[in-house]
Amino acid sequence: MEVRLAAQGWAGAGRVALLAVLLCVWCRAAAERVRYSIAEELGRGSLVGPLARDLGLSAVELPARKLRIVAGDEKQYFTLEEDNTNLRVNDRIDRESICGAVSPCVLFLEAVVENPFDIFHVSVTIQDINDNAPQFDREFVTIEIIESTPPGTRFPLGSGRDPDIGANSLQNYELTPNPLFSLVVRESPDGTKHAELVLEKFLDREKQRNHHLILTAVDGGDPVRSGTAQIKINVTDANDNPPVFTKEIYKVRLMENLPEGSLAFQVKATDNDEGTNAEITYSFSDIAKSVHQVFTLDPRTGDVKVSGPLDYEERKYYEASVEGKDGGGLTAHAKVHIDIIDVNDNAPALSLLPILNPIPEDSVPSTVVAVINVRDRDVGENGEVSCKMDGNLPFKLEPSSENTYKLIIARPLDRENVSAYNITITAVDRGRPALWSSRELVLEVSDVNDNAPVFEEAAYSAYVAENNAAGALVVRVQARDADAGANGRVSYWLAGGSAGAAALVSVEARSGALYAQRSLDYEQCRELAVAVRAQDGGSPARSSTATVRVFVLDRNDNAPRVLWPAAGAGGAAAGGVAPAAAPFEVVPRSAEAGYLVAKVVAVDADAGRNAWLSYELVQASEPALFRVGLHSGEVRTARAVSERDAAKQRVVAVVKDHGQPALSATATLHVVLAESLQEALPELSERAAGAEAAAGELQFYLVLALALLSALLVLSVALAVLARLRRA
């Protein structure tokens, strides 16, 4: 793409007025470039061109494309408007100070856009305006002419200096009319115009010793600018032989690193006269101030030495006129053309423009993260620059144009491994010896949610003793997320589990602590499993799940329960007795030792040691007559039954578990020693009568208690009525 904007300026009455004419020409080139052309000396903020429009960017997409410019110059001559639409002048642009006599004067910069990334090369041609008038190095020029000098002889008058170029530069010379003299303008190969005075007639010193002329230099600008020098001609007596230089034009080539004080070259003139007329004095007759600053001429020897720094980048060429004057006043002139040869004395200059900083870690390879612009003021091989990047980093440099490189991603990035890169970019020229410079660029990698939380364990096991307090800590799970910020902030949730588990436990979202919702009962739930999900705060969120198995540990919270004899046996603390209804067992008097009387059957709802039961005989009418199996609960005769043993025997056995503390229950057996059931009936009837008597006694006491309560109720009502009557 090429866009050309031309602006021509004219100066008048010391002030500059600008007439801008916009001309847009579109064409397609191998490398896309936008070209503008503006006049020098435009004020800050002056329009260079509608850059965004010329790049094909609409106002809607402009914010997302992030248009920026990068220039290799140390001074930023251009800037973008706040809305990034137009390219404007940022600082005063003086074509003469930037480019000197070089034409065209072009400044280069790159325009960078993103989404997608692209680089456009922009060139701005600085057009000359007529802002400089021609000037002579010497306002007063004195020429000695012998009266015998033949007509046609020429005398150099020097040349004016005009830093403008083209039509605005010096175009012609004018001389005040005089019949004795005329003016000839000569043009050197580089285009410089020199004025020479031509003698038209013989001079007569006796008639007029001095002549005064005015030399005017004019440029071709509109309006025309001019400068003048006064010429004084002194007519002297005859001097036979003027000096003659060995060369009419001295051509010299000097290295720019020639140290001050070095001999640059020598001019030489000879004179065939003798005595003082042969003594020649050398001087610069037509020289710019810039030449005076870097060269000195020895008036006696003609040696020209370097007196100031030579810089090819500042000035590549010098021209001067050397005058040789003998003792009689006769002069000769020679031209000196000095070419400065470039040496590799400028290191490359680097400009960095970060495009992505920080860089999202999921950026794909070939993504552009920075633009590097490199310039070397030297020329030829000395100005050819290559860039390289130090270290084995996941980036690489890719040339975009002659002076521009793109820093792109070469391999996938992972912030969790490396969160920042310190990149050193080195630019090296091809000079001998090579010069280099380097710049450091720190690129940070921003996090994206590419890691799910990871639990420290895939499955957790927790053990909780039953009868725990509600809200007791069960276990704490923890998951770690390698991401940063919200992407690495983990929250915990229950994500299912065994039936009813959600009602028994809960998880704290921030800490991952699992708490019991209520007291757990081993006899109802011995084990439960829940799934805990760890989820980060990224978008979209990532999660992982771990299984937590909670095992309820038994405590000795259940006393043994006697199933036989009789139901309803109670339990008590260690050593306590819970009597139960006691049935009769008939044991023949002929029973031998070991006779099975009965078996106490008991169970314990606990588990493990808490459910291990043991039996002991704690009470018996005849302690030596019975024994109880420690683990079986079998009540057997310890010896043979004798006639002396009472017919009715009472046996109390205790059942204990092995918990800490131990819990127990008791069982009572009534044993009748008889050979047959008929023999045992009287004993049974007697016990039944006793039971009926006890029942009758109990009934009496219940009736008595009911009567007393009724009497108290009647008395209370009567007292209440009497109290109300008294108040009435």
C-alpha positions in Angstrom: 0.0 0.0 0.0 1.3 3.4 -0.8 -0.2 6.7 0.3 1.5 10.0 -0.7 0.7 13.3 1.1 2.4 16.3 -0.4 2.7 19.6 1.4 4.6 22.6 -0.1 5.5 25.5 2.0 6.3 29.1 1.1 7.9 31.7 3.4 7.1 35.4 3.3 8.1 38.4 5.4 10.1 36.1 7.7 7.0 33.9 8.5 6.1 30.5 7.1 2.7 29.7 5.7 1.7 26.2 4.8 -0.5 25.1 1.9 -1.2 21.4 2.2 -2.6 19.4 -0.7 -3.6 15.8 0.0 -3.1 13.3 -2.8 -3.8 9.6 -2.1 -2.6 7.0 -4.5 -3.2 3.3 -3.8 -1.1 0.5 -5.1 0.1 -2.9 -4.1 3.8 -3.5 -3.4 5.7 -6.6 -2.3 6.1 -5.2 1.2 3.3 -3.0 2.4 4.5 0.5 3.0 2.6 3.8 3.7 4.3 6.9 2.4 3.7 10.5 3.4 5.4 13.7 2.4 5.3 16.8 4.5 7.1 20.2 4.5 9.7 20.9 7.1 9.2 23.3 10.0 5.6 22.2 10.6 4.3 23.1 14.1 3.8 20.5 16.8 0.4 18.7 16.3 0.4 19.3 12.5 -1.2 16.6 10.5 1.0 14.1 8.7 -1.7 11.8 7.4 -4.7 9.7 8.4 -2.7 6.7 9.3 -5.5 4.5 10.6 -7.6 5.1 7.5 -4.7 4.4 5.2 -4.0 1.1 6.9 -7.6 0.1 6.3 -8.6 0.3 10.0 -12.2 1.4 10.8 -13.1 3.4 13.8 -15.0 0.4 15.2 -12.1 -2.0 15.1 -9.4 0.5 16.0 -9.5 0.0 19.8 -9.1 -3.7 19.5 -6.2 -3.4 16.9 -4.1 -1.2 19.3 -2.3 0.8 16.7 1.1 2.0 17.8 4.2 3.3 16.1 7.9 2.7 16.7 10.8 4.7 15.3 14.5 3.9 15.2 15.4 7.6 15.7 16.5 8.8 19.1 14.2 11.8 18.7 10.5 11.0 18.3 9.4 13.3 15.5 5.9 11.8 15.2 3.1 10.7 17.4 -0.4 9.3 17.2 -3.5 11.2 18.3 -5.2 10.0 21.5 -7.7 8.1 19.4 -4.9 6.5 17.3 -6.4 7.7 14.0 -4.0 10.4 12.6 -0.3 10.7 12.5 0.9 14.1 13.7 4.1 16.0 14.2 5.5 15.6 17.7 8.6 17.9 17.5 10.1 20.5 15.2 11.5 19.0 12.0 14.4 20.9 10.4 15.3 19.2 7.2 18.8 20.8 7.1 19.7 19.6 10.6 18.4 16.1 10.0 19.6 15.3 6.5 21.9 18.2 5.5 22.4 18.1 1.7 21.1 14.6 1.4 18.0 14.4 -0.8 15.4 13.0 -0.5 15.2 13.4 3.3 13.2 10.4 4.5 12.3 9.4 8.1 11.2 5.8 8.7 8.9 4.2 11.3 6.8 1.1 11.8 3.1 1.0 12.5 2.1 -2.1 14.6 -1.4 -3.5 15.0 -2.7 -6.5 16.9 -5.5 -9.0 16.7 -4.2 -10.1 14.2 -0.7 -8.8 14.4 0.8 -7.0 11.5 3.6 -4.5 10.8 3.3 -1.7 8.3 6.4 0.3 7.2 5.8 4.0 7.1 8.1 6.5 5.5 7.8 10.3 5.7 9.6 12.4 3.2 10.6 15.8 4.5 10.3 18.4 1.8 12.5 21.5 1.8 11.0 25.0 2.2 12.9 28.2 1.5 13.7 29.0 5.1 17.4 29.9 4.6 18.9 32.8 2.7 22.3 32.4 0.9 25.3 33.5 3.0 28.9 34.2 2.2 31.6 33.0 4.5 33.3 36.4 4.3 31.3 39.5 4.0 34.4 41.5 2.8 36.7 40.1 0.2 40.0 41.8 -0.8 41.7 41.0 -4.1 45.1 42.2 -5.1 45.5 42.7 -8.9 48.7 43.8 -10.6 48.0 46.6 -13.1 49.8 44.6 -15.8 47.4 41.7 -15.4 46.0 40.9 -18.9 42.3 41.0 -19.6 40.5 37.6 -19.3 42.3 36.7 -16.1 39.9 35.2 -13.6 39.8 35.6 -9.8 37.8 33.3 -7.5 35.3 35.2 -5.4 34.2 32.2 -3.4 30.7 30.7 -3.1 27.7 31.4 -1.1 26.2 28.8 1.3 22.5 27.9 1.3 21.5 24.8 3.3 18.3 24.5 1.4 18.2 22.1 -1.6 16.7 22.1 -5.0 15.1 25.3 -6.3 15.4 26.8 -2.8 19.2 26.5 -2.9 21.6 29.0 -4.3 20.9 29.4 -8.0 22.9 32.4 -9.3 25.3 35.3 -8.6 25.0 38.9 -9.5 27.7 41.6 -9.7 27.2 45.4 -9.6 27.8 46.6 -13.2 31.4 47.7 -13.9 33.1 48.1 -17.3 36.4 46.7 -16.0 35.0 43.5 -14.5 32.5 40.8 -15.3 31.1 37.8 -13.5 31.4 34.1 -14.5 29.5 31.4 -12.6 31.1 27.9 -12.6 29.4 24.7 -11.4 31.4 22.0 -9.7 30.6 18.3 -10.2 28.6 18.2 -7.0 26.3 21.0 -8.2 27.9 23.8 -6.1 28.1 27.1 -8.0 31.2 29.3 -7.7 31.6 32.9 -8.7 34.7 34.1 -10.5 35.7 37.7 -11.3 36.9 38.3 -14.9 39.1 41.2 -15.8 37.8 42.8 -18.9 40.4 45.6 -19.4 43.8 46.6 -18.2 43.8 48.4 -14.9 45.6 51.7 -14.4 46.8 52.2 -10.8 47.5 55.9 -11.5 43.9 56.5 -12.4 42.2 54.4 -9.7 43.9 52.4 -7.0 40.8 50.7 -5.6 37.6 49.3 -7.0 34.4 48.4 -4.9 31.9 45.8 -6.1 29.0 44.0 -4.5 28.4 40.3 -5.1 24.9 39.0 -4.6 23.9 35.4 -4.2 20.3 34.6 -4.9 18.2 31.4 -4.5 15.3 30.1 -6.5 12.7 30.1 -3.7 9.4 32.0 -3.8 9.9 34.7 -2.6 13.6 34.9 -3.5 16.1 35.2 -0.7 19.6 36.6 -1.2 22.9 37.4 0.5 25.7 39.8 -0.3 29.5 40.2 0.0 31.5 43.4 -0.6 34.5 43.0 -3.0 37.4 45.4 -2.7 40.0 45.3 -5.5 43.4 46.8 -4.8 45.5 47.6 -7.9 49.2 47.0 -7.3 52.5 47.6 -9.1 53.8 45.0 -11.5 55.0 41.7 -10.2 56.3 39.5 -13.0 55.3 35.9 -11.8 52.2 35.0 -9.8 52.3 31.8 -7.7 51.2 28.6 -9.4 49.8 25.6 -7.5 51.0 22.1 -8.3 47.3 21.0 -8.8 44.3 23.0 -9.9 42.1 20.6 -7.8 43.3 18.7 -4.8 41.2 15.6 -4.2 41.7 14.1 -0.7 40.1 11.1 1.0 40.2 11.0 4.8 39.1 8.4 7.3 36.6 9.8 9.7 38.6 8.4 12.7 41.7 10.5 11.8 42.8 11.9 15.2 43.0 15.7 15.7 46.5 17.1 14.9 47.0 14.6 12.1 48.3 15.8 8.7 45.4 15.6 6.3 47.1 16.8 3.1 49.5 19.5 1.8 49.0 22.2 -0.8 52.0 23.5 -2.7 52.5 26.5 -4.9 55.7 27.8 -6.7 56.8 31.3 -7.7 59.6 31.9 -10.3 60.3 35.3 -8.7 63.1 35.8 -6.2 63.2 37.3 -2.8 60.1 38.4 -1.1 58.1 38.0 -4.3 58.8 34.3 -4.1 57.6 33.9 -0.6 54.2 32.4 -0.7 51.6 32.6 2.1 48.7 30.1 2.1 45.2 30.7 3.4 41.7 29.5 2.9 40.0 31.9 0.5 36.5 30.3 0.2 35.6 28.1 3.1 32.6 27.4 5.2 32.6 27.8 8.9 32.2 24.0 9.3 35.5 23.5 7.4 37.3 26.1 9.7 36.2 24.0 12.6 37.8 20.8 11.5 40.8 21.9 9.4 43.7 24.4 9.9 46.1 25.5 7.2 49.7 26.4 8.0 50.4 29.7 6.1 54.1 28.9 5.5 54.1 25.1 4.7 50.7 24.6 3.2 50.1 21.7 5.6 46.4 21.1 6.3 45.8 19.4 9.7 42.7 18.0 11.4 41.7 20.4 14.1 38.3 18.9 15.0 36.4 15.7 14.9 35.5 14.2 11.5 32.2 12.4 11.4 31.0 10.8 8.2 27.5 10.5 9.6 27.4 14.3 10.1 29.2 15.4 6.9 30.5 13.2 4.1 32.2 15.9 1.9 34.0 19.2 2.4 35.1 21.7 -0.3 37.4 24.7 0.1 39.5 27.1 -1.9 43.1 27.7 -1.0 44.8 30.9 -1.9 48.6 31.3 -2.4 49.9 34.9 -2.2 53.5 35.9 -2.9 55.3 38.8 -1.3 54.3 41.0 -4.2 50.6 40.5 -3.7 50.0 38.2 -6.6 47.7 35.3 -5.8 46.8 31.9 -7.1 43.9 29.7 -6.2 43.2 25.9 -6.0 40.2 23.9 -5.1 40.3 21.2 -2.4 37.7 18.4 -2.5 37.7 16.3 0.7 35.8 13.0 0.9 35.3 11.5 4.3 35.5 7.7 4.4 33.2 5.9 6.8 34.7 3.7 9.5 32.8 1.5 11.9 32.5 4.0 14.8 28.8 3.7 15.5 27.3 0.8 17.4 23.8 -0.3 16.4 20.9 1.4 18.2 18.0 -0.7 19.4 14.4 0.3 20.0 12.0 -2.1 21.7 8.2 -2.0 21.5 6.5 -4.7 23.7 3.3 -5.9 22.1 2.2 -8.4 24.7 3.5 -7.9 28.3 2.4 -9.8 30.2 2.0 -12.7 27.9 -0.9 -15.1 28.4 0.6 -18.5 29.0 -1.7 -20.1 26.5 -0.4 -18.0 23.7 0.3 -20.1 20.6 3.7 -20.3 19.0 4.4 -17.6 16.4 2.5 -15.0 18.5 4.4 -11.7 18.3 5.3 -10.3 21.7 7.6 -7.4 20.8 8.9 -5.4 17.8 12.6 -4.5 17.6 13.8 -1.7 15.5 17.6 -1.4 14.9 19.6 1.4 13.2 23.2 1.8 12.5 24.4 5.2 11.3 27.3 3.7 9.4 27.1 2.7 5.8 27.9 -0.4 3.8 29.0 -3.4 5.8 29.5 -1.1 8.8 25.8 -0.4 8.8 24.6 -3.9 8.1 23.2 -5.2 11.4 22.0 -8.6 12.6 20.2 -9.3 15.8 20.4 -12.3 18.1 18.9 -13.4 21.3 20.9 -14.8 24.2 20.0 -18.0 26.0 17.8 -21.0 25.2 14.4 -19.3 25.6 11.0 -20.2 24.2 11.3 -17.2 21.9 13.0 -16.4 18.6 13.8 -13.4 16.5 12.3 -13.2 13.0 13.2 -10.4 10.5 10.3 -8.3 9.4 12.1 -5.8 7.2 15.6 -4.5 6.7 15.7 -2.8 10.1 12.9 -4.5 12.0 12.6 -7.8 13.8 9.7 -9.5 15.4 10.1 -11.4 18.7 7.8 -14.3 18.5 6.9 -17.3 20.7 8.8 -20.4 19.6 7.6 -22.9 22.1 4.6 -23.2 24.5 4.8 -21.2 27.7 4.0 -22.5 31.2 3.7 -19.9 33.9 3.9 -22.5 36.6 7.4 -23.4 35.4 8.7 -19.9 34.5 6.7 -16.8 35.3 9.1 -14.2 33.8 11.8 -14.1 31.2 14.7 -11.6 31.1 15.6 -11.5 27.4 18.9 -9.9 26.2 18.8 -8.8 22.5 22.1 -8.0 20.9 22.6 -6.2 17.6 25.9 -6.7 15.9 27.1 -4.9 12.7 29.5 -6.4 10.1 32.2 -3.9 10.6 35.8 -4.8 11.4 36.0 -4.8 14.3 32.3 -5.4 14.8 30.4 -3.1 17.1 27.4 -4.2 19.1 24.8 -3.0 21.6 22.2 -4.8 23.6 18.9 -4.2 25.3 17.2 -6.1 28.0 13.5 -6.9 27.8 11.6 -8.4 30.8 8.5 -10.3 29.7 6.1 -11.6 32.3 3.8 -14.6 31.7 0.3 -14.1 32.9 -1.7 -17.0 34.3 -4.6 -18.8 32.6 -6.7 -21.4 34.2 -4.9 -24.5 32.7 -4.5 -26.5 35.9 -7.2 -28.3 37.9 -6.8 -28.5 41.7 -5.0 -31.7 42.8 -5.7 -33.3 46.1 -2.8 -34.3 48.3 -4.4 -37.8 48.4 -6.8 -39.5 46.0 -8.7 -41.1 48.8 -8.9 -40.1 52.5 -9.7 -42.2 55.5 -11.0 -40.8 58.7 -11.9 -42.5 62.0 -14.4 -41.0 64.4 -15.5 -42.4 67.7 -19.3 -42.7 68.1 -21.2 -40.3 70.3 -19.1 -37.4 69.1 -20.2 -33.9 69.6 -22.2 -32.2 66.7 -19.8 -30.1 64.7 -16.7 -32.1 65.6 -13.8 -32.1 63.0 -13.7 -35.3 61.1 -10.8 -34.7 58.7 -9.3 -31.9 56.6 -8.8 -32.4 52.9 -6.5 -30.1 50.9 -6.0 -29.6 47.2 -3.4 -27.4 45.6 -3.8 -25.5 42.3 -0.6 -24.4 40.5 -2.4 -21.4 38.9 -2.3 -18.0 40.4 -4.9 -15.5 41.7 -8.5 -16.5 41.3 -7.4 -19.4 39.0 -5.6 -20.9 42.0 -8.1 -20.1 44.7 -9.7 -23.5 45.7 -13.2 -24.0 47.2 -14.6 -27.3 48.4 -18.0 -28.9 48.0 -19.7 -32.2 48.7 -20.4 -34.0 45.4 -22.3 -37.0 46.5 -21.6 -40.1 48.6 -23.3 -43.0 50.3 -27.0 -42.9 51.2 -27.6 -40.3 54.0 -24.0 -39.2 54.1 -24.8 -35.6 53.2 -27.0 -35.4 56.4 -24.2 -36.6 58.6 -21.2 -34.5 57.4 -20.5 -31.1 55.8 -17.4 -29.5 54.3 -16.2 -25.9 54.8 -15.8 -24.3 51.4 -12.6 -22.4 52.1 -10.6 -24.7 54.4 -11.7 -28.2 53.2 -12.5 -29.2 56.8 -15.1 -32.0 57.1 -17.3 -31.7 60.1 -19.9 -34.1 61.7 -23.4 -32.6 61.4 -24.6 -34.7 64.4 -23.6 -37.4 66.8 -22.7 -40.6 65.1 -23.9 -44.0 66.3 -21.8 -47.0 65.5 -24.7 -49.4 65.9 -26.6 -47.5 63.2 -23.9 -46.5 60.8 -20.4 -48.1 60.9 -19.0 -46.5 57.7 -19.9 -43.7 55.3 -18.3 -42.4 52.1 -18.5 -38.9 50.6 -17.1 -37.3 47.5 -15.5 -33.9 47.9 -15.0 -31.7 44.9 -12.2 -29.1 44.8 -13.0 -26.3 42.4 -10.9 -23.2 41.4 -12.1 -19.7 40.7 -11.1 -19.6 37.1 -13.4 -19.1 34.1 -14.3 -21.7 33.1 -13.7 -23.4 36.5 -11.7 -26.6 36.8 -12.2 -29.2 39.5 -11.2 -32.6 40.8 -12.8 -35.0 43.2 -11.5 -37.1 46.1 -13.3 -39.8 48.1 -13.4 -39.5 51.9 -14.3 -42.7 53.8 -15.4 -42.1 57.4 -15.2 -45.1 59.8 -17.2 -44.9 63.0 -15.4 -46.4 66.0 -17.4 -48.2 68.6 -17.7 -47.1 72.2 -19.0 -49.2 75.1 -22.3 -47.5 75.3 -24.6 -50.6 75.4 -24.9 -52.9 78.4 -25.4 -56.6 77.8 -29.0 -57.6 77.4 -30.2 -60.9 79.0 -32.4 -62.9 76.6 -32.9 -65.8 79.0 -34.0 -66.3 81.6 -36.9 -63.8 81.3 -37.2 -60.8 79.1 -36.6 -57.2 80.2 -33.4 -57.7 82.0 -31.9 -54.3 82.6 -28.4 -53.0 82.4 -26.4 -51.0 84.8 -23.0 -49.6 85.2 -20.2 -51.8 86.4 -21.2 -53.7 89.4 -24.9 -52.6 89.1 -27.7 -55.2 89.3 -30.8 -55.2 87.1 -33.1 -58.0 88.3 -35.3 -59.8 85.9 -38.3 -62.0 86.3 -36.9 -65.3 87.5 -38.5 -68.6 86.2 -38.1 -71.9 88.1 -35.8 -74.7 87.2 -36.4 -78.2 88.6 -33.2 -80.1 89.4 -33.5 -83.7 90.6 -31.9 -84.4 93.9 -30.1 -87.2 92.3 -28.2 -84.8 90.0 -24.5 -85.2 90.0 -21.8 -82.6 89.7 -21.9 -80.9 86.3 -25.6 -81.3 85.8 -26.8 -78.5 83.5 -29.3 -76.5 85.3 -29.9 -73.7 82.8 -28.1 -71.5 80.3 -28.0 -67.7 80.6 -28.3 -66.2 77.1 -27.2 -62.5 76.7 -26.2 -60.2 73.8 -24.4 -56.9 73.5 -25.1 -54.4 70.7 -21.5 -53.1 70.8 -18.7 -54.6 68.8 -15.2 -56.0 69.5 -14.1 -56.1 73.1 -17.1 -54.1 74.0 -19.3 -57.1 73.0 -17.1 -59.8 74.5 -19.3 -61.2 77.4 -18.3 -63.1 80.5 -20.5 -64.7 83.2 -20.0 -64.9 86.9 -22.0 -66.2 89.8 -22.6 -63.4 92.2 -25.2 -64.8 94.6 -26.6 -68.2 95.5 -28.4 -69.9 98.4 -25.8 -72.5 98.4 -22.7 -70.9 96.8 -20.9 -74.2 96.6 -23.8 -76.0 94.9 -23.7 -74.1 91.5 -21.2 -72.7 89.1 -21.5 -70.6 85.9 -19.4 -71.1 82.7 -17.2 -68.0 82.2 -17.9 -67.7 78.5 -20.8 -70.1 77.9 -23.2 -68.8 80.6 -24.2 -72.4 81.5 -25.3 -72.9 85.1 -24.2 -76.3 86.3 -24.1 -78.1 89.7 -20.7 -77.8 91.2 -21.2 -81.0 93.3 -23.9 -83.6 93.7 -27.1 -82.5 95.3 -27.6 -83.8 98.9 -30.5 -84.3 101.1 -29.3 -81.4 103.3 -29.7 -78.9 100.5 -32.8 -76.7 100.8 -35.6 -77.4 98.3 -35.6 -73.9 97.0 -32.4 -72.3 95.7 -31.9 -68.8 94.3 -29.0 -68.2 91.8 -28.0 -64.7 90.6 -25.5 -64.5 87.7 -23.9 -61.3 86.3 -23.1 -60.8 82.6 -20.2 -58.3 81.9 -18.7 -57.0 78.7 -15.0 -56.0 78.2 -15.5 -52.3 77.6 -13.9 -49.5 79.5 -15.7 -49.0 81.8 -17.4 -52.4 81.7 -21.2 -52.6 81.6 -23.2 -55.5 83.0 -26.6 -57.1 83.6 -27.9 -59.8 86.0 -30.1 -62.9 85.6 -31.8 -64.6 88.5 -32.8 -68.3 88.5 -35.0 -70.0 91.1 -34.1 -73.6 91.4 -36.3 -76.3 93.0 -34.7 -79.4 94.1 -37.2 -82.2 93.5 -37.3 -85.6 91.9 -40.4 -84.8 89.9 -42.7 -81.9 89.0 -45.5 -83.1 91.4 -43.0 -82.9 94.2 -42.1 -79.4 93.2 -45.7 -78.1 92.9 -46.2 -77.2 96.6 -43.1 -75.1 96.4 -44.4 -73.4 93.3 -47.9 -72.8 94.9 -46.4 -71.4 98.0 -44.4 -68.9 95.9 -47.5 -68.1 93.9 -49.5 -67.4 97.1 -46.7 -65.2 98.3 -46.8 -63.4 95.0 -50.6 -63.0 95.3 -50.2 -61.6 98.8 -47.5 -59.2 97.6 -49.8 -58.2 94.8 -52.7 -57.6 97.2 -50.5 -55.6 99.5 -49.5 -53.5 96.5 -53.1 -53.0 95.5 -54.0 -51.7 99.0 -51.3 -49.2 99.0 -52.4 -47.9 95.6 -56.0 -47.5 96.8 -54.8 -45.7 99.9 -52.7 -43.3 97.8 -55.7 -42.6 95.5 -57.9 -41.8 98.4 -55.4 -39.4 99.9 -55.1 -37.6 96.6 -58.9 -37.2 96.3 -59.2 -35.8 99.8 -56.5 -33.3 99.1 -58.3 -32.2 96.0 -61.6 -31.7 97.8 -59.9 -29.8 100.6 -58.2 -27.5 98.1 -61.5 -26.7 96.3 -63.2 -26.0 99.7 -60.5 -23.7 100.8 -60.6 -21.8 97.5 -64.5 -21.3 97.8 -64.2 -20.1 101.4 -61.5 -17.6 100.4 -63.7 -16.2 97.5 -66.7 -16.0 99.9 -64.7 -14.0 102.5 -63.5 -11.5 99.9 -67.1 -11.1 98.7 
